[in-house]
Amino acid sequence: MTGTRCVEKPNTGAWHPEHWPPRIGWPERIPVAKLHEPPSPVVAKRFRRVQRRRSDTQERFAFDEAKTLADNMLDYFAFLRADGTACVLDASNLEGLLEYAQLRDVVFLVRDPVQAYYSFAKPRRHGRYVKALGGFESEGALAFWAWIWGSLADAYLQARSSGLDPVLIRYEHAQADGAGTGDAFLEQVFATFQPRQNEEALSARSRRRLLDLIGDRYEQIYGEAGSGPSARSARRRGSPTPSTSRRSS
């Protein structure tokens, strides 16, 4: 997009949360950070560098190292909104930011967890990270992905329970969900959206394990357990639907 002031996923391009799982294999140059403490000089410097690389306007956000990282992010959102610019975030780094700031009407784009894992784990994308965790069907990789997907689900569900009116767009039903919002902009964005389905590669056992790690969050996002491709595949192969007990990942 020409003339954008937005840095895509600034909360993952500039830092990782302090509890980011070990052994992930991410480059060490990406620092960890505590959301409610002033950012380290390394975090501040990286944010500015990411902004220069990904934004093609001359106007820059003034990152304030005297403020907490959370308050800097809120100022950054205000900076973008003043120009009518949207910002794409990574939910695994939100760290309760939506509730802290009482941010309303955030749009959550959620994909079926098994399909999303196939996409993430492709060799040309994040294959080396998956390899560092033990391989495609390893417990470490499945648990990591359950944590990633669960972070997104939890952020949406928490915003919903807090009365912040989040908007849910399910990847597989994006056209219908976009039209159902009653928002002309979102309806237009997703009007021609064509979801892709990856060829299934996980064994039935690993699919069951991933869905079990995710727990009831899948059903809370997708409604009836058979609504998504993962659940349909599990049922077709005689596998149980996702567990209804809450599990941490």
C-alpha positions as CSV (number, residue, x, y, z in Angstrom):
1,M,0.0,0.0,0.0
2,T,1.5,3.3,-1.1
3,G,1.6,6.1,1.5
4,T,0.9,3.9,4.5
5,R,2.1,4.9,8.0
6,C,1.4,1.4,9.3
7,V,3.9,-1.2,10.3
8,E,2.4,-4.6,9.9
9,K,2.4,-6.6,13.1
10,P,4.5,-4.1,15.0
11,N,4.0,-6.1,18.2
12,T,5.9,-9.1,16.7
13,G,8.3,-7.3,14.4
14,A,9.8,-5.4,17.3
15,W,9.7,-7.7,20.2
16,H,8.5,-11.0,21.7
17,P,6.7,-11.3,25.1
18,E,8.9,-12.4,28.0
19,H,7.1,-15.8,28.2
20,W,7.8,-16.6,24.5
21,P,8.4,-20.4,24.5
22,P,12.1,-21.4,24.6
23,R,13.8,-23.4,21.8
24,I,11.6,-21.7,19.2
25,G,14.6,-20.9,17.0
26,W,13.7,-17.3,16.4
27,P,16.6,-15.1,15.7
28,E,18.1,-13.8,18.9
29,R,18.1,-10.3,17.6
30,I,14.4,-10.1,18.4
31,P,14.2,-9.0,22.0
32,V,11.7,-9.9,24.7
33,A,9.8,-7.2,26.4
34,K,7.4,-6.6,29.3
35,L,4.3,-4.7,28.1
36,H,3.8,-2.6,31.3
37,E,7.4,-1.5,31.7
38,P,9.4,1.1,29.7
39,P,10.9,-0.6,26.6
40,S,14.6,-1.3,26.6
41,P,16.7,0.8,24.2
42,V,17.0,-2.4,22.0
43,V,13.2,-2.7,21.7
44,A,12.8,1.1,20.9
45,K,15.6,1.0,18.3
46,R,14.1,-2.1,16.6
47,F,10.6,-0.6,16.5
48,R,12.1,2.5,14.8
49,R,14.0,0.4,12.4
50,V,11.0,-1.8,11.5
51,Q,8.9,1.3,11.0
52,R,11.5,2.8,8.6
53,R,11.6,-0.4,6.6
54,R,7.9,-1.0,6.3
55,S,6.4,2.5,6.1
56,D,6.9,4.6,3.0
57,T,5.8,7.9,4.4
58,Q,8.1,10.6,5.9
59,E,6.0,11.1,9.0
60,R,7.2,8.8,11.8
61,F,5.7,7.8,15.1
62,A,7.7,9.2,18.0
63,F,8.5,6.2,20.2
64,D,8.8,7.5,23.8
65,E,11.2,5.4,25.9
66,A,10.0,7.1,29.1
67,K,6.5,5.5,28.6
68,T,5.6,1.9,29.0
69,L,5.5,-0.3,25.9
70,A,1.7,-0.6,26.3
71,D,1.3,3.2,26.3
72,N,3.6,3.5,23.4
73,M,1.4,1.1,21.5
74,L,-1.8,3.0,22.4
75,D,-0.1,6.2,21.2
76,Y,0.9,4.4,18.0
77,F,-2.7,3.2,17.4
78,A,-3.9,6.8,17.8
79,F,-1.2,8.0,15.4
80,L,-2.5,5.5,12.8
81,R,-6.2,6.2,13.4
82,A,-5.7,9.9,12.9
83,D,-4.8,9.0,9.3
84,G,-7.6,6.4,9.0
85,T,-5.0,3.6,8.8
86,A,-5.7,0.1,10.0
87,C,-3.0,-2.0,11.8
88,V,-2.5,-5.7,11.6
89,L,-1.5,-7.2,15.0
90,D,-0.3,-10.6,16.1
91,A,-2.5,-11.9,18.9
92,S,0.3,-13.9,20.6
93,N,1.9,-10.6,21.5
94,L,-1.2,-8.7,22.6
95,E,-0.6,-9.5,26.3
96,G,-4.0,-8.2,27.5
97,L,-3.5,-4.9,25.6
98,L,-7.1,-4.7,24.3
99,E,-8.5,-4.9,27.9
100,Y,-6.0,-2.6,29.3
101,A,-6.8,0.1,26.7
102,Q,-10.5,-0.9,26.3
103,L,-10.0,-1.1,22.5
104,R,-13.3,-1.6,20.8
105,D,-14.4,-3.2,17.5
106,V,-11.1,-5.0,16.9
107,V,-11.5,-7.3,13.9
108,F,-10.2,-10.9,14.5
109,L,-9.4,-13.0,11.4
110,V,-9.3,-16.6,12.6
111,R,-8.4,-19.7,10.5
112,D,-9.1,-23.3,11.3
113,P,-6.1,-24.3,13.5
114,V,-5.0,-27.4,11.6
115,Q,-5.2,-25.6,8.3
116,A,-3.4,-22.6,9.7
117,Y,-0.7,-24.9,11.1
118,Y,-0.1,-26.4,7.7
119,S,0.4,-22.9,6.3
120,F,2.7,-21.8,9.1
121,A,4.9,-24.9,8.9
122,K,5.6,-24.9,5.2
123,P,9.4,-25.2,4.6
124,R,9.5,-22.0,2.8
125,R,7.7,-20.1,5.6
126,H,8.5,-21.3,9.1
127,G,9.8,-24.8,8.5
128,R,13.0,-24.1,10.4
129,Y,11.2,-23.0,13.5
130,V,9.1,-26.2,13.4
131,K,12.2,-28.2,13.0
132,A,13.8,-26.5,16.0
133,L,10.8,-27.6,18.1
134,G,11.2,-31.2,17.1
135,G,9.5,-31.6,13.7
136,F,6.1,-31.2,12.1
137,E,4.3,-33.8,14.3
138,S,6.3,-33.4,17.4
139,E,4.7,-32.6,20.8
140,G,6.8,-29.4,21.0
141,A,5.6,-28.1,17.6
142,L,2.0,-29.0,18.2
143,A,2.0,-27.4,21.7
144,F,3.6,-24.3,20.3
145,W,1.0,-24.0,17.6
146,A,-1.8,-24.6,20.1
147,W,-0.4,-21.7,22.2
148,I,-0.2,-19.5,19.1
149,W,-3.8,-20.2,17.9
150,G,-5.0,-20.3,21.5
151,S,-3.6,-16.8,22.1
152,L,-5.7,-15.5,19.2
153,A,-8.8,-17.3,20.4
154,D,-8.3,-16.1,24.0
155,A,-7.8,-12.5,22.9
156,Y,-11.1,-12.6,21.0
157,L,-13.0,-14.4,23.7
158,Q,-11.7,-12.1,26.4
159,A,-12.6,-9.0,24.4
160,R,-16.1,-10.4,23.8
161,S,-16.6,-11.2,27.5
162,S,-15.3,-7.7,28.4
163,G,-18.0,-6.1,26.2
164,L,-15.5,-4.7,23.7
165,D,-17.6,-5.8,20.7
166,P,-14.8,-7.6,18.8
167,V,-15.6,-8.6,15.2
168,L,-15.1,-12.2,14.3
169,I,-14.2,-13.2,10.7
170,R,-13.6,-16.9,10.3
171,Y,-11.3,-17.5,7.4
172,E,-13.4,-20.3,5.9
173,H,-16.6,-18.2,6.1
174,A,-15.1,-14.8,5.5
175,Q,-17.6,-13.7,2.9
176,A,-20.6,-14.5,5.0
177,D,-19.0,-13.3,8.2
178,G,-18.0,-10.0,6.5
179,A,-21.5,-9.5,5.1
180,G,-23.0,-10.3,8.5
181,T,-21.2,-7.5,10.3
182,G,-23.3,-4.9,8.6
183,D,-20.2,-2.9,8.0
184,A,-19.8,-1.7,4.4
185,F,-16.0,-1.6,4.6
186,L,-15.6,-5.1,5.9
187,E,-18.2,-6.5,3.5
188,Q,-16.3,-5.0,0.7
189,V,-12.9,-6.3,2.0
190,F,-14.1,-9.9,2.2
191,A,-16.7,-9.9,-0.7
192,T,-14.2,-11.7,-3.1
193,F,-12.2,-13.5,-0.4
194,Q,-11.5,-17.1,-1.6
195,P,-10.3,-19.3,1.3
196,R,-7.7,-21.9,0.4
197,Q,-7.6,-25.4,1.9
198,N,-4.2,-27.0,2.3
199,E,-3.8,-30.7,1.6
200,E,-3.9,-32.5,4.9
201,A,-0.6,-33.8,6.1
202,L,-1.0,-34.4,9.8
203,S,-1.8,-37.9,11.0
204,A,-5.1,-38.5,12.7
205,R,-3.3,-38.9,16.0
206,S,-1.6,-35.5,15.7
207,R,-4.8,-33.8,14.6
208,R,-6.5,-35.1,17.6
209,R,-3.6,-34.0,19.8
210,L,-3.6,-30.5,18.4
211,L,-7.4,-30.1,18.8
212,D,-7.2,-31.5,22.3
213,L,-4.5,-29.0,23.3
214,I,-6.7,-26.2,22.0
215,G,-9.7,-27.5,24.0
216,D,-13.1,-25.8,24.0
217,R,-11.7,-22.6,22.4
218,Y,-12.3,-24.2,19.0
219,E,-16.0,-24.7,19.6
220,Q,-16.3,-21.2,21.1
221,I,-14.9,-19.8,17.8
222,Y,-16.5,-22.1,15.3
223,G,-19.7,-22.9,17.1
224,E,-21.0,-26.4,16.4
225,A,-18.0,-28.8,16.5
226,G,-18.4,-30.0,13.0
227,S,-18.3,-26.6,11.3
228,G,-14.7,-26.4,10.4
229,P,-12.5,-28.6,8.1
230,S,-10.5,-30.0,11.0
231,A,-13.5,-31.2,12.9
232,R,-15.1,-32.6,9.8
233,S,-11.9,-34.6,9.0
234,A,-11.6,-35.8,12.6
235,R,-15.2,-37.0,12.5
236,R,-14.9,-38.6,9.1
237,R,-11.9,-40.6,10.3
238,G,-13.6,-41.6,13.5
239,S,-11.7,-39.2,15.7
240,P,-13.3,-37.4,18.7
241,T,-14.3,-33.8,18.4
242,P,-12.2,-31.3,20.4
243,S,-12.3,-31.6,24.1
244,T,-14.7,-29.4,26.0
245,S,-12.4,-29.1,28.9
246,R,-10.2,-25.9,29.1
247,R,-6.6,-26.6,28.7
248,S,-3.6,-24.4,28.8
249,S,-1.2,-24.5,25.9
